[in-house]
Amino acid sequence: SKMTVKAVKMPCTSANVYTKVPDGGWGWTVAFAFFVVEALTYGIIKSFGVFFNDLMESFDETNSRISWIVSICVFVQTFTAPLSTVLSNRFGHRLVVMAGGLLISTGMVIAAFARTVVDMYVTIGIISGLGYCLSFLPTVTILSQYFDKRRSLVTAVASTGECFAVFSFAPAITALKEQIGWRYSLLSVGVLQLGITACGSLLRPIIIKEQEEVKAQPPEESTETKYMLENEQTCTSIESIDSGVEITTSPSNVPGKTKAEPKSEEPKQHGQIPVENNSTPPAPKTKLLDFSVMRDYSFICYAFFGLFATLGFFAPSLYIIPMSLSLGISKDHSAYILSAMAIAEVFGRIFAGWVLNKKPIRKIYIELICVILLSVGLLAFPFASEFWGLMTCSIYFGFMLGTVGGTHIPLLAEDDVVGIEKMSSAAGVYVFIQSFAGLAGPPIAGVLVDTTKNYSSAFYSCAAGMVLGAVFLALVRPCKTGLCHQQQQQQ
């Protein structure tokens, strides 16, 4: 059966076809590609604080004005997430990621020759921001499709690419600026980001055709119907509506429709299985973007969690170097603080992936605990007054940030939120909602810094957003169970 399935030709590019989720295979190559894409997207964004003071001096601008560069970039990256989903479903993940890599590199290279901060808004904010969206979201989506049991662990480990990037890029760019200046350093970063196009070429699409083998066994249909009747008696009929096999057996409960089953067996005897099965997989692709997830209360709560939690994701890495410099810490030691945060984030991501991979633990609750502890870390920064105090806070914050940052998007594939079938559309809508916080977060922190003349206010604003995110995250599971009870009562 595998030989006949693999003979199917897919548009634009060949696909890996499996009878079940491989939990490996070519998925390891996709995981490596995601590691590099993370390093060259979010790793660069988080390392952009290295250029912060240079841009303020060159353009003679304030904190809030320079902060808009990252804010516009993050906003465009997340606001255009639905566009990324539509293009991926239409043209495939491979072409979209490769196009995104070209946009990122183009924007960074042009930004190296910018003369005003407005030029940086257009080049890094809009051009590179769009490229970041086209590169990151399709990669994490297709990686989730290659893994099932190991999804949390593999995604968490692969997402450490941005941590290693911050750890290596922050000191490297700082040293490079002293030799060739910030403009040529930014140009070098843009050329390096061309590697995203090579990673995009590794993203082979995947097709799961498990249902075909079940349909191709006519002698076992009687046992399957009995098995389905037993499942319906155990209240699993709610989840069985989406399965093609169970739809054909469910009419057996109606006496007048039992004759429809032999008719479905006749085309199987005439060898029409490849024709029917080949026509069914493209059917879900007719909806390039499914907004039905907005009717799911658990997803709405999870989206609000992402909206408020984003306020605390980027500002600490953006302001930790200026804050350390304001306390009299040297530039070299300030870069070490950011690098220590990145290394701690690596261990946090791996730890979260290992914990979430344990079946007895409900993943949504583990995420909630990590978000609460992350809020505590944000509140601890204003109390640090020297190098080792900031180093301790950065290590703690980096570890907790890793537990949340590497898992909040893959958790969309869990049944507590939307499930793997709707993950592609849900990820686009979820990141789109995050965009508004990504746009407002750093500028709000910048305005508070300019007003209070104290960098502690930026961390307080991030902590407030994270606490609100924890409140909505705590409502995800109750909303999901409440909906299930309502559906059972209606039936």
C-alpha positions as a printed NumPy array, in Angstrom:
array([[  0.   ,   0.   ,   0.   ],
       [  2.915,   2.358,   0.641],
       [  4.148,   1.983,  -2.941],
       [  0.779,   2.975,  -4.394],
       [  0.495,   5.909,  -2.013],
       [  3.961,   7.243,  -2.756],
       [  3.218,   7.143,  -6.458],
       [  0.863,  10.091,  -6.026],
       [  2.376,  13.307,  -7.434],
       [  1.906,  16.445,  -5.413],
       [  1.832,  19.926,  -6.966],
       [  4.995,  22.061,  -6.863],
       [  7.042,  19.556,  -4.851],
       [  7.206,  15.936,  -3.773],
       [  5.864,  14.955,  -0.378],
       [  6.741,  12.424,   2.287],
       [  3.804,  10.033,   2.644],
       [  3.361,   7.943,   5.795],
       [  0.647,   5.661,   7.111],
       [  1.017,   7.292,  10.529],
       [  2.907,  10.19 ,  12.111],
       [  6.568,   9.12 ,  11.798],
       [  7.907,  10.754,  14.995],
       [ 11.246,  10.903,  13.194],
       [ 12.441,  10.14 ,   9.675],
       [ 12.713,  13.291,   7.605],
       [ 11.289,  15.106,  10.613],
       [ 14.795,  15.26 ,  12.11 ],
       [ 15.944,  17.239,   9.072],
       [ 12.978,  19.572,   9.479],
       [ 13.898,  19.966,  13.167],
       [ 17.434,  21.002,  12.187],
       [ 16.018,  23.506,   9.688],
       [ 13.771,  24.92 ,  12.416],
       [ 16.793,  25.242,  14.713],
       [ 18.633,  27.382,  12.148],
       [ 15.53 ,  29.41 ,  11.252],
       [ 14.989,  30.182,  14.957],
       [ 18.601,  31.319,  15.237],
       [ 18.366,  33.647,  12.24 ],
       [ 14.929,  35.092,  13.072],
       [ 14.148,  35.439,  16.771],
       [ 17.846,  35.124,  17.618],
       [ 18.583,  38.268,  15.606],
       [ 15.557,  40.116,  16.982],
       [ 16.585,  39.41 ,  20.564],
       [ 20.182,  40.427,  19.814],
       [ 19.099,  43.745,  18.307],
       [ 19.583,  45.449,  21.659],
       [ 23.311,  45.421,  20.873],
       [ 22.648,  48.141,  18.251],
       [ 20.363,  50.145,  20.552],
       [ 22.803,  52.785,  21.832],
       [ 24.557,  53.066,  18.456],
       [ 21.279,  53.915,  16.745],
       [ 20.402,  56.473,  19.415],
       [ 23.744,  58.235,  18.91 ],
       [ 23.745,  58.039,  15.095],
       [ 20.159,  59.234,  14.601],
       [ 19.987,  61.379,  17.777],
       [ 16.696,  59.78 ,  18.851],
       [ 15.073,  58.769,  22.143],
       [ 14.514,  55.302,  23.595],
       [ 10.897,  55.143,  22.483],
       [ 11.693,  56.185,  18.886],
       [ 14.392,  53.544,  18.514],
       [ 12.137,  50.952,  20.174],
       [  9.672,  51.355,  17.313],
       [ 12.117,  49.585,  14.994],
       [ 11.713,  46.301,  16.86 ],
       [  8.05 ,  46.999,  17.566],
       [  7.135,  47.476,  13.909],
       [  9.174,  44.405,  12.98 ],
       [  7.417,  42.228,  15.567],
       [  4.029,  43.717,  14.665],
       [  4.427,  43.033,  10.943],
       [  5.777,  39.566,  11.697],
       [  2.746,  38.632,  13.77 ],
       [  0.062,  40.724,  12.025],
       [  0.741,  39.018,   8.686],
       [  0.543,  35.52 ,  10.217],
       [ -2.781,  34.743,   8.456],
       [ -1.134,  35.687,   5.156],
       [  1.659,  33.233,   5.93 ],
       [ -0.899,  30.492,   6.594],
       [ -2.761,  31.2  ,   3.351],
       [  0.413,  31.228,   1.261],
       [  1.676,  28.038,   2.907],
       [ -1.581,  26.203,   2.188],
       [ -1.58 ,  27.492,  -1.388],
       [  2.065,  27.222,  -2.462],
       [  3.6  ,  24.962,   0.184],
       [  5.812,  25.662,   3.195],
       [  9.044,  25.318,   1.216],
       [  8.528,  28.186,  -1.235],
       [  7.095,  30.491,   1.436],
       [ 10.056,  30.046,   3.798],
       [ 12.573,  30.559,   1.002],
       [ 10.811,  33.777,  -0.055],
       [ 10.811,  34.908,   3.581],
       [ 14.565,  34.403,   3.825],
       [ 15.118,  36.631,   0.818],
       [ 12.941,  39.384,   2.312],
       [ 14.748,  39.262,   5.662],
       [ 18.177,  39.514,   4.078],
       [ 17.084,  42.298,   1.735],
       [ 15.654,  44.403,   4.551],
       [ 18.74 ,  44.038,   6.745],
       [ 21.178,  44.842,   3.958],
       [ 19.282,  47.987,   2.964],
       [ 18.99 ,  49.021,   6.639],
       [ 22.785,  49.155,   6.87 ],
       [ 22.678,  52.209,   4.575],
       [ 19.75 ,  53.962,   6.358],
       [ 20.132,  57.68 ,   7.069],
       [ 17.118,  58.224,   9.341],
       [ 15.2  ,  56.155,  11.84 ],
       [ 12.221,  56.18 ,   9.462],
       [ 14.339,  54.267,   6.948],
       [ 14.876,  51.633,   9.636],
       [ 11.135,  51.438,  10.191],
       [ 10.623,  50.526,   6.532],
       [ 13.585,  48.216,   5.983],
       [ 13.822,  46.25 ,   9.234],
       [ 10.28 ,  46.907,  10.434],
       [  8.231,  46.179,   7.305],
       [ 10.436,  44.302,   4.816],
       [ 12.328,  42.092,   7.254],
       [  9.27 ,  41.813,   9.509],
       [  7.257,  40.275,   6.68 ],
       [ 10.131,  37.923,   5.949],
       [ 10.268,  36.815,   9.588],
       [  6.602,  35.848,   9.428],
       [  6.965,  33.898,   6.18 ],
       [  9.966,  32.029,   7.586],
       [  9.097,  31.167,  11.186],
       [  5.422,  30.18 ,  11.264],
       [  5.423,  27.67 ,   8.346],
       [  8.528,  25.997,   9.777],
       [  7.092,  25.391,  13.24 ],
       [  3.783,  24.26 ,  11.705],
       [  5.288,  21.58 ,   9.469],
       [  7.574,  20.418,  12.285],
       [  4.512,  19.741,  14.459],
       [  3.086,  17.572,  11.68 ],
       [  6.151,  15.306,  11.607],
       [  5.937,  14.45 ,  15.325],
       [  3.232,  13.269,  17.694],
       [  4.491,  11.652,  20.908],
       [  7.798,  13.533,  20.77 ],
       [  6.321,  16.812,  19.545],
       [  6.814,  18.822,  22.734],
       [ 10.363,  17.643,  23.338],
       [ 11.586,  17.967,  19.729],
       [ 10.008,  21.386,  19.241],
       [ 11.467,  22.65 ,  22.513],
       [ 14.97 ,  21.413,  21.68 ],
       [ 14.822,  22.729,  18.104],
       [ 13.611,  26.123,  19.333],
       [ 16.837,  26.571,  21.304],
       [ 18.343,  27.897,  18.088],
       [ 17.422,  31.45 ,  19.068],
       [ 19.096,  30.974,  22.466],
       [ 22.377,  29.829,  20.957],
       [ 22.099,  32.717,  18.503],
       [ 21.735,  35.302,  21.272],
       [ 24.564,  33.694,  23.222],
       [ 26.929,  33.834,  20.249],
       [ 25.64 ,  36.865,  18.332],
       [ 25.588,  39.358,  21.222],
       [ 29.34 ,  39.146,  22.014],
       [ 30.283,  38.59 ,  18.36 ],
       [ 28.371,  41.626,  17.089],
       [ 29.718,  43.729,  19.962],
       [ 33.284,  42.804,  19.006],
       [ 32.55 ,  43.228,  15.299],
       [ 31.171,  46.74 ,  15.831],
       [ 34.453,  47.848,  17.369],
       [ 36.3  ,  46.711,  14.257],
       [ 34.059,  47.72 ,  11.346],
       [ 31.253,  49.811,  12.906],
       [ 27.555,  49.086,  13.411],
       [ 26.583,  49.609,   9.756],
       [ 28.871,  46.941,   8.327],
       [ 28.006,  44.696,  11.248],
       [ 24.321,  44.989,  10.337],
       [ 25.238,  44.288,   6.706],
       [ 27.033,  41.099,   7.763],
       [ 23.975,  39.976,   9.707],
       [ 21.794,  40.477,   6.619],
       [ 24.081,  38.348,   4.472],
       [ 24.123,  35.637,   7.139],
       [ 20.326,  35.478,   7.126],
       [ 20.364,  34.219,   3.552],
       [ 20.834,  30.805,   5.16 ],
       [ 17.08 ,  30.763,   5.828],
       [ 16.472,  30.096,   2.124],
       [ 18.61 ,  26.957,   2.335],
       [ 16.616,  25.782,   5.36 ],
       [ 13.382,  26.369,   3.478],
       [ 14.459,  23.955,   0.759],
       [ 14.542,  21.153,   3.381],
       [ 10.86 ,  21.486,   4.33 ],
       [  9.289,  18.584,   2.446],
       [  5.508,  18.386,   2.979],
       [  4.042,  15.381,   4.774],
       [  0.864,  13.396,   4.105],
       [ -0.698,  10.924,   6.551],
       [ -2.966,   8.301,   4.912],
       [ -3.792,   6.049,   7.816],
       [ -7.481,   5.865,   6.889],
       [ -6.783,   4.25 ,   3.515],
       [ -5.512,   1.017,   5.   ],
       [ -8.613,   0.699,   7.179],
       [-10.95 ,   1.243,   4.223],
       [ -9.086,  -1.295,   2.088],
       [-10.119,  -4.229,   4.339],
       [-13.724,  -5.18 ,   3.443],
       [-13.74 ,  -8.448,   5.479],
       [-13.185,  -6.529,   8.701],
       [-16.006,  -4.022,   8.168],
       [-18.412,  -5.983,  10.334],
       [-15.985,  -5.972,  13.252],
       [-15.322,  -2.285,  12.732],
       [-19.01 ,  -1.408,  12.937],
       [-19.307,  -3.382,  16.164],
       [-16.277,  -1.625,  17.504],
       [-17.72 ,   1.773,  16.553],
       [-21.044,   0.961,  18.222],
       [-19.16 ,   0.15 ,  21.404],
       [-17.287,   3.438,  21.164],
       [-20.521,   5.366,  20.649],
       [-21.903,   3.782,  23.809],
       [-18.859,   5.066,  25.707],
       [-19.583,   8.682,  24.636],
       [-16.821,   8.955,  22.044],
       [-19.205,   9.895,  19.265],
       [-18.328,  13.581,  19.718],
       [-14.768,  13.016,  18.548],
       [-15.692,  10.464,  15.87 ],
       [-17.441,  12.911,  13.563],
       [-14.224,  14.008,  11.866],
       [-13.074,  10.506,  10.925],
       [-13.803,   9.248,   7.432],
       [-13.978,   5.622,   8.577],
       [-16.503,   6.312,  11.295],
       [-18.754,   8.364,   9.057],
       [-19.332,   5.348,   6.807],
       [-20.191,   3.114,   9.759],
       [-22.381,   5.533,  11.675],
       [-25.38 ,   5.154,   9.275],
       [-25.572,   1.509,  10.347],
       [-27.61 ,   2.685,  13.301],
       [-30.402,   3.671,  10.895],
       [-32.176,   0.616,   9.433],
       [-33.146,   2.33 ,   6.219],
       [-29.559,   3.202,   5.361],
       [-27.858,  -0.11 ,   5.964],
       [-27.998,  -0.87 ,   2.245],
       [-25.587,   1.917,   1.548],
       [-22.671,  -0.126,   2.835],
       [-22.586,  -2.77 ,   0.067],
       [-22.646,   0.028,  -2.515],
       [-19.501,   1.459,  -0.968],
       [-17.819,  -1.931,  -1.292],
       [-18.433,  -2.297,  -5.035],
       [-16.048,   0.432,  -6.181],
       [-13.385,  -1.072,  -3.952],
       [-13.604,  -4.306,  -5.906],
       [-13.164,  -2.471,  -9.206],
       [ -9.86 ,  -0.981,  -8.023],
       [-11.033,   2.584,  -7.548],
       [ -9.311,   3.04 ,  -4.197],
       [ -6.454,   5.199,  -5.546],
       [ -8.907,   7.482,  -7.388],
       [-11.101,   8.093,  -4.362],
       [ -8.277,   8.34 ,  -1.868],
       [ -6.246,  10.683,  -4.054],
       [ -9.191,  13.031,  -4.337],
       [ -9.917,  13.182,  -0.61 ],
       [ -6.609,  14.563,   0.793],
       [ -6.751,  17.902,  -1.124],
       [-10.29 ,  18.541,   0.187],
       [ -9.178,  20.177,   3.471],
       [ -6.906,  22.503,   1.5  ],
       [ -9.887,  24.291,  -0.037],
       [ -9.999,  26.418,   3.115],
       [ -6.795,  28.386,   2.982],
       [ -7.555,  29.904,   6.385],
       [-10.144,  28.471,   8.784],
       [-11.561,  31.122,  11.12 ],
       [-13.875,  28.62 ,  12.817],
       [-11.345,  28.419,  15.664],
       [-12.63 ,  31.827,  16.767],
       [-15.821,  30.093,  17.897],
       [-13.829,  27.976,  20.359],
       [-13.831,  29.658,  23.782],
       [-10.711,  27.796,  24.879],
       [ -8.808,  29.131,  21.862],
       [-10.061,  32.668,  22.529],
       [ -8.734,  32.517,  26.089],
       [ -5.45 ,  31.083,  24.838],
       [ -5.189,  33.873,  22.263],
       [ -5.671,  36.502,  24.982],
       [ -2.948,  34.767,  26.961],
       [ -0.599,  35.157,  24.004],
       [ -1.68 ,  38.768,  23.559],
       [ -0.736,  39.867,  27.087],
       [  2.218,  37.519,  27.564],
       [  3.879,  38.99 ,  24.464],
       [  4.27 ,  42.239,  26.38 ],
       [  6.94 ,  40.534,  28.465],
       [  8.722,  38.503,  25.781],
       [ 10.865,  41.075,  23.988],
       [ 11.334,  44.107,  26.244],
       [ 13.706,  42.475,  28.794],
       [ 16.153,  41.329,  26.138],
       [ 15.873,  44.75 ,  24.522],
       [ 16.481,  46.79 ,  27.684],
       [ 18.832,  44.615,  29.721],
       [ 21.959,  46.115,  28.107],
       [ 20.865,  49.775,  28.476],
       [ 19.813,  49.049,  32.058],
       [ 23.17 ,  47.481,  32.903],
       [ 25.008,  50.413,  31.329],
       [ 22.961,  52.844,  33.419],
       [ 24.161,  50.994,  36.54 ],
       [ 27.796,  51.523,  35.547],
       [ 28.447,  48.05 ,  34.141],
       [ 30.847,  47.891,  31.198],
       [ 29.767,  46.984,  27.671],
       [ 31.562,  43.639,  27.739],
       [ 29.939,  42.588,  31.006],
       [ 26.546,  43.77 ,  29.708],
       [ 26.9  ,  41.487,  26.712],
       [ 27.744,  38.616,  29.069],
       [ 24.486,  39.195,  30.943],
       [ 22.487,  38.847,  27.724],
       [ 24.46 ,  35.74 ,  26.784],
       [ 23.823,  34.172,  30.195],
       [ 20.113,  34.794,  29.702],
       [ 20.271,  32.994,  26.37 ],
       [ 22.09 ,  29.958,  27.789],
       [ 19.596,  29.688,  30.646],
       [ 16.808,  29.812,  28.072],
       [ 18.307,  26.759,  26.348],
       [ 18.004,  24.704,  29.521],
       [ 14.518,  26.082,  30.113],
       [ 13.304,  24.972,  26.695],
       [ 14.806,  21.506,  27.039],
       [ 13.395,  21.134,  30.547],
       [  9.918,  22.211,  29.411],
       [ 10.005,  19.8  ,  26.468],
       [ 11.022,  16.944,  28.752],
       [  8.298,  17.71 ,  31.296],
       [  5.561,  18.21 ,  28.694],
       [  6.524,  14.906,  27.091],
       [  5.3  ,  13.077,  30.19 ],
       [  1.83 ,  11.708,  29.497],
       [  0.338,  11.81 ,  33.029],
       [  0.805,  15.596,  33.224],
       [ -1.729,  17.957,  31.64 ],
       [  0.395,  20.336,  29.599],
       [ -1.786,  23.412,  29.96 ],
       [ -1.296,  23.422,  33.739],
       [  2.48 ,  23.124,  33.423],
       [  2.423,  26.123,  31.084],
       [  0.423,  28.109,  33.638],
       [  2.941,  27.421,  36.409],
       [  5.795,  28.537,  34.156],
       [  4.009,  31.785,  33.246],
       [  3.468,  32.632,  36.924],
       [  7.126,  31.993,  37.728],
       [  8.115,  34.077,  34.709],
       [  6.123,  37.001,  36.114],
       [  8.092,  36.725,  39.354],
       [ 11.334,  36.938,  37.389],
       [ 10.237,  40.163,  35.69 ],
       [  9.413,  41.749,  39.043],
       [ 12.876,  40.867,  40.372],
       [ 14.851,  42.967,  37.848],
       [ 14.161,  46.397,  39.432],
       [ 15.694,  45.195,  42.7  ],
       [ 19.07 ,  44.362,  41.088],
       [ 21.688,  47.069,  41.564],
       [ 24.952,  45.449,  40.478],
       [ 26.433,  43.01 ,  37.983],
       [ 25.796,  39.773,  39.887],
       [ 22.272,  40.825,  40.787],
       [ 21.392,  41.4  ,  37.14 ],
       [ 23.181,  38.191,  36.195],
       [ 21.099,  36.176,  38.659],
       [ 17.841,  37.75 ,  37.498],
       [ 18.772,  37.217,  33.854],
       [ 19.586,  33.534,  34.373],
       [ 16.304,  32.93 ,  36.209],
       [ 14.292,  34.927,  33.676],
       [ 15.996,  33.19 ,  30.739],
       [ 15.211,  29.742,  32.151],
       [ 11.538,  30.543,  32.727],
       [ 11.274,  32.333,  29.382],
       [ 12.525,  29.16 ,  27.716],
       [  9.803,  27.081,  29.342],
       [  7.128,  29.393,  27.915],
       [  8.627,  30.699,  24.675],
       [  9.412,  27.271,  23.248],
       [  6.024,  25.706,  23.985],
       [  3.232,  28.273,  23.684],
       [  2.757,  27.851,  19.906],
       [  3.15 ,  24.018,  19.769],
       [  0.553,  23.735,  22.562],
       [ -2.048,  24.824,  20.011],
       [ -1.849,  21.269,  18.651],
       [ -3.046,  19.831,  21.973],
       [ -6.677,  18.847,  22.46 ],
       [ -7.013,  21.321,  25.336],
       [ -6.751,  24.148,  22.776],
       [ -7.638,  23.259,  19.14 ],
       [ -5.858,  20.027,  18.168],
       [ -3.416,  19.111,  15.403],
       [ -6.009,  19.222,  12.593],
       [ -6.683,  22.936,  13.049],
       [ -3.205,  23.885,  14.202],
       [ -2.182,  25.559,  10.938],
       [ -5.09 ,  28.017,  10.88 ],
       [ -5.054,  28.432,  14.661],
       [ -1.366,  29.357,  14.62 ],
       [ -2.004,  32.045,  12.018],
       [ -4.879,  33.592,  13.961],
       [ -3.052,  33.226,  17.296],
       [  0.085,  35.002,  16.112],
       [ -2.071,  37.638,  14.383],
       [ -3.691,  38.489,  17.727],
       [ -0.244,  38.62 ,  19.331],
       [  0.793,  41.295,  16.854],
       [ -0.974,  44.101,  18.691],
       [  0.99 ,  43.433,  21.883],
       [  4.202,  43.138,  19.882],
       [  3.552,  46.577,  18.429],
       [  2.631,  48.282,  21.7  ],
       [  4.924,  46.515,  24.201],
       [  8.389,  48.012,  23.579],
       [  7.132,  51.556,  22.837],
       [  5.08 ,  51.571,  26.057],
       [  8.162,  50.491,  27.945],
       [ 10.204,  53.143,  26.111],
       [  7.735,  55.9  ,  27.011],
       [  7.81 ,  54.806,  30.652],
       [ 11.622,  54.874,  30.628],
       [ 11.727,  58.35 ,  29.075],
       [  9.125,  59.623,  31.561],
       [ 10.486,  58.101,  34.762],
       [ 14.17 ,  58.142,  33.747],
       [ 14.345,  54.65 ,  35.195],
       [ 14.575,  51.338,  33.328],
       [ 12.741,  49.521,  36.129],
       [  9.416,  50.837,  34.84 ],
       [  9.884,  48.852,  31.612],
       [ 10.096,  45.605,  33.553],
       [  7.05 ,  46.488,  35.653],
       [  4.976,  46.95 ,  32.49 ],
       [  6.157,  43.576,  31.187],
       [  5.256,  41.887,  34.474],
       [  1.756,  43.385,  34.391],
       [  1.133,  41.959,  30.936],
       [  2.449,  38.549,  31.958],
       [  0.141,  38.404,  34.982],
       [ -2.883,  39.171,  32.795],
       [ -1.752,  36.451,  30.418],
       [ -1.655,  33.964,  33.292],
       [ -5.261,  34.801,  34.173],
       [ -6.509,  33.976,  30.666],
       [ -4.339,  30.863,  30.464],
       [ -6.   ,  29.577,  33.633],
       [ -9.384,  29.815,  31.852],
       [ -8.415,  27.684,  28.828],
       [ -9.08 ,  24.266,  30.357],
       [-12.384,  25.243,  32.073],
       [-13.677,  26.664,  28.783],
       [-12.774,  23.466,  26.923],
       [-14.467,  21.169,  29.427],
       [-17.491,  23.46 ,  29.619],
       [-18.014,  23.267,  25.858],
       [-17.733,  19.475,  25.914],
       [-20.448,  19.238,  28.557],
       [-22.718,  21.527,  26.543],
       [-22.293,  19.386,  23.436],
       [-23.133,  16.216,  25.369],
       [-26.271,  17.824,  26.788],
       [-27.385,  18.921,  23.314],
       [-27.003,  15.381,  21.987]])
